[in-house]
Amino acid sequence: MENQLKEDEIDLIALIKSLWISKKFIIKLTATFAALGVVVALLSPIKYTASSTFIPQSSQAGSSSNLSGVASLVGISLGGNISGNEIPPSLYPQIIQSTTYKRDLLKLPLKISSEKPSVLLKDYMLQKNSSSDFLGTVKKYTIMLPFTILSAIKGEEKNSNYNSSNSAMSVSLKEEELFKNLTGILKLSVNSKERFVTLSASMEDPLVSAIIAKGAQEILQKNIINYKIKSASEQLEFNQKLLDLKKIEFDSLQNKLALFRDSNLNIVDSRFQNKLSGLESEFNIVSAVYQEVSKQLEQSKLQVSRDTPVFSVIKKVTIPNQRSAPKRSLTVVIYSFIGFILGCGFVLIKTPFLQIIKEIKS
């Protein structure tokens, strides 16, 4: 046992000694990677990040909120205050990844300058990609040429099967590329414990990043509201149509009753009384129904107001003044560390590797 420990100690000293002997090589490789890190840090595009933080307030807190709060203290989750037709914040990342959401965001108007007209985010991204993707184009048609040809063939075959009736379901190659860019631009994080949501957008232009962050937040909240009040809105629309029909019937009977009375002012026989009584009874029924539908319409309006979620904005979107990327000092440190690790690894495995080669050849 002592001999084994002694051998391990000798091996460790030998490894440290080999590293010390090859210290110049390690330093040179580390310096080379540090210089590479400097180049990468300087060539990396500058990005500014604008963000907003908000809390979705549940419109149906209910009496179970106190019980849920007490249960959470002992580690029991009762589902919070989320009702059956409410979207939990944990599903917000799925919303911003949906095709419908991204298409709505691509239609966001960007008013960059007061002297120039606003441009859609889609057109802005296409123009930016066409003017700044020179290196990507060179790589695409040189090193990645076989894969480019294969993807082009697959893309043409896939698009050839689409027709105009499936335009809402299909995604073109250009749209798919824009969607990928949006995934890199937008970042959404949800704090499940505190139930606050942070949505950020990163672009090379600070003003554009702020506009995208604000627009993305508004579109997300609009989608959540539309989903939440969908049932109540449909009921409101139905009650409104029913009230319009009953109002026509109510006005018609009211005019008919008034006309009958005016045309029979001096008649007091039994037939007149029977006819008048029948019209009044029919009018009273329609009037009662009309009043009931009016009450239901007002209740539907109140239900829409109750179901509409409220978002408490903790941090509003502001135009960033400092860049968020690249973190140049960190990039240089990471590249230097990689160079140091590679240099040490090469020195440590060089001698055993050469010995293995010699044994194989012998």
Solvent accessible surface area in square Angstrom, and as a share of the most:
residue,aa,sasa,rsa
1,M,181,0.81
2,E,146,0.65
3,N,113,0.58
4,Q,100,0.45
5,L,105,0.52
6,K,129,0.54
7,E,96,0.43
8,D,70,0.36
9,E,104,0.46
10,I,97,0.49
11,D,82,0.43
12,L,105,0.52
13,I,101,0.51
14,A,53,0.41
15,L,81,0.40
16,I,101,0.51
17,K,125,0.53
18,S,37,0.24
19,L,46,0.23
20,W,167,0.58
21,I,121,0.61
22,S,25,0.16
23,K,71,0.30
24,K,144,0.61
25,F,86,0.36
26,I,11,0.06
27,I,110,0.56
28,K,140,0.59
29,L,42,0.21
30,T,31,0.18
31,A,58,0.45
32,T,84,0.49
33,F,43,0.18
34,A,25,0.19
35,A,57,0.44
36,L,85,0.42
37,G,0,0.00
38,V,65,0.37
39,V,74,0.43
40,V,51,0.29
41,A,3,0.02
42,L,109,0.54
43,L,140,0.70
44,S,31,0.20
45,P,72,0.45
46,I,67,0.34
47,K,76,0.32
48,Y,48,0.18
49,T,48,0.28
50,A,3,0.02
51,S,19,0.13
52,S,0,0.00
53,T,18,0.10
54,F,0,0.00
55,I,45,0.23
56,P,10,0.07
57,Q,76,0.34
58,S,29,0.19
59,S,41,0.27
60,Q,78,0.35
61,A,52,0.41
62,G,55,0.53
63,S,107,0.69
64,S,61,0.39
65,S,34,0.22
66,N,116,0.60
67,L,112,0.56
68,S,16,0.10
69,G,37,0.36
70,V,92,0.53
71,A,10,0.08
72,S,72,0.46
73,L,151,0.75
74,V,108,0.62
75,G,72,0.69
76,I,94,0.48
77,S,104,0.67
78,L,91,0.45
79,G,49,0.47
80,G,40,0.39
81,N,52,0.26
82,I,61,0.31
83,S,27,0.18
84,G,87,0.84
85,N,53,0.27
86,E,21,0.10
87,I,26,0.13
88,P,33,0.21
89,P,8,0.05
90,S,73,0.47
91,L,85,0.42
92,Y,2,0.01
93,P,44,0.28
94,Q,123,0.55
95,I,30,0.15
96,I,9,0.04
97,Q,88,0.39
98,S,42,0.27
99,T,51,0.30
100,T,93,0.54
101,Y,1,0.00
102,K,15,0.06
103,R,51,0.19
104,D,56,0.29
105,L,0,0.00
106,L,5,0.03
107,K,132,0.56
108,L,26,0.13
109,P,76,0.48
110,L,0,0.00
111,K,105,0.44
112,I,64,0.32
113,S,39,0.25
114,S,107,0.69
115,E,162,0.73
116,K,140,0.59
117,P,116,0.73
118,S,59,0.38
119,V,46,0.26
120,L,76,0.38
121,L,0,0.00
122,K,73,0.31
123,D,66,0.34
124,Y,39,0.15
125,M,6,0.03
126,L,54,0.27
127,Q,125,0.55
128,K,56,0.24
129,N,52,0.27
130,S,96,0.62
131,S,89,0.58
132,S,79,0.51
133,D,72,0.37
134,F,149,0.62
135,L,143,0.71
136,G,32,0.30
137,T,62,0.36
138,V,70,0.40
139,K,114,0.48
140,K,94,0.40
141,Y,120,0.46
142,T,81,0.47
143,I,133,0.67
144,M,73,0.33
145,L,71,0.35
146,P,79,0.50
147,F,127,0.53
148,T,18,0.10
149,I,90,0.46
150,L,97,0.48
151,S,63,0.41
152,A,46,0.35
153,I,83,0.42
154,K,136,0.58
155,G,3,0.03
156,E,121,0.54
157,E,106,0.48
158,K,85,0.36
159,N,53,0.27
160,S,86,0.56
161,N,119,0.61
162,Y,89,0.34
163,N,85,0.44
164,S,102,0.66
165,S,94,0.61
166,N,54,0.28
167,S,69,0.45
168,A,82,0.63
169,M,160,0.71
170,S,19,0.12
171,V,38,0.22
172,S,50,0.32
173,L,79,0.40
174,K,119,0.51
175,E,32,0.15
176,E,63,0.28
177,E,94,0.42
178,L,1,0.00
179,F,20,0.08
180,K,126,0.54
181,N,44,0.22
182,L,1,0.01
183,T,57,0.33
184,G,44,0.42
185,I,18,0.09
186,L,11,0.05
187,K,118,0.50
188,L,27,0.14
189,S,67,0.43
190,V,40,0.23
191,N,51,0.26
192,S,92,0.59
193,K,180,0.76
194,E,102,0.46
195,R,73,0.27
196,F,62,0.26
197,V,0,0.00
198,T,36,0.21
199,L,0,0.00
200,S,16,0.10
201,A,0,0.00
202,S,23,0.15
203,M,11,0.05
204,E,75,0.34
205,D,43,0.23
206,P,38,0.24
207,L,53,0.27
208,V,0,0.00
209,S,0,0.00
210,A,8,0.06
211,I,37,0.19
212,I,0,0.00
213,A,0,0.00
214,K,112,0.47
215,G,4,0.04
216,A,0,0.00
217,Q,18,0.08
218,E,91,0.41
219,I,27,0.14
220,L,0,0.00
221,Q,25,0.11
222,K,128,0.54
223,N,39,0.20
224,I,6,0.03
225,I,45,0.23
226,N,75,0.39
227,Y,111,0.42
228,K,2,0.01
229,I,28,0.14
230,K,120,0.51
231,S,75,0.49
232,A,8,0.07
233,S,41,0.26
234,E,98,0.44
235,Q,93,0.41
236,L,43,0.22
237,E,98,0.44
238,F,121,0.50
239,N,3,0.02
240,Q,69,0.31
241,K,122,0.52
242,L,50,0.25
243,L,22,0.11
244,D,68,0.35
245,L,117,0.58
246,K,51,0.22
247,K,95,0.40
248,I,118,0.60
249,E,72,0.32
250,F,35,0.14
251,D,49,0.25
252,S,64,0.42
253,L,17,0.09
254,Q,85,0.38
255,N,101,0.52
256,K,104,0.44
257,L,13,0.06
258,A,49,0.38
259,L,126,0.63
260,F,38,0.16
261,R,103,0.38
262,D,96,0.50
263,S,75,0.49
264,N,28,0.14
265,L,133,0.66
266,N,146,0.75
267,I,75,0.38
268,V,125,0.72
269,D,57,0.30
270,S,82,0.53
271,R,195,0.71
272,F,25,0.10
273,Q,87,0.38
274,N,107,0.55
275,K,104,0.44
276,L,27,0.13
277,S,62,0.40
278,G,41,0.39
279,L,10,0.05
280,E,55,0.25
281,S,58,0.38
282,E,81,0.36
283,F,36,0.15
284,N,91,0.47
285,I,115,0.58
286,V,13,0.07
287,S,18,0.12
288,A,60,0.47
289,V,57,0.32
290,Y,44,0.17
291,Q,107,0.47
292,E,85,0.38
293,V,7,0.04
294,S,33,0.21
295,K,120,0.51
296,Q,71,0.32
297,L,8,0.04
298,E,93,0.42
299,Q,112,0.50
300,S,9,0.06
301,K,88,0.37
302,L,104,0.51
303,Q,60,0.27
304,V,27,0.15
305,S,79,0.51
306,R,127,0.46
307,D,7,0.04
308,T,42,0.24
309,P,10,0.06
310,V,92,0.53
311,F,30,0.13
312,S,45,0.29
313,V,61,0.35
314,I,107,0.54
315,K,101,0.43
316,K,154,0.65
317,V,30,0.17
318,T,92,0.53
319,I,92,0.47
320,P,21,0.13
321,N,142,0.73
322,Q,156,0.69
323,R,109,0.40
324,S,46,0.30
325,A,34,0.26
326,P,17,0.11
327,K,134,0.57
328,R,70,0.25
329,S,88,0.57
330,L,93,0.46
331,T,27,0.16
332,V,40,0.23
333,V,92,0.53
334,I,81,0.41
335,Y,56,0.21
336,S,24,0.15
337,F,125,0.52
338,I,73,0.37
339,G,0,0.00
340,F,97,0.40
341,I,84,0.42
342,L,91,0.45
343,G,0,0.00
344,C,18,0.11
345,G,29,0.28
346,F,101,0.42
347,V,9,0.05
348,L,60,0.30
349,I,111,0.56
350,K,85,0.36
351,T,74,0.43
352,P,64,0.40
353,F,117,0.49
354,L,91,0.45
355,Q,102,0.45
356,I,92,0.47
357,I,56,0.29
358,K,142,0.60
359,E,127,0.57
360,I,128,0.65
361,K,166,0.70
362,S,125,0.81
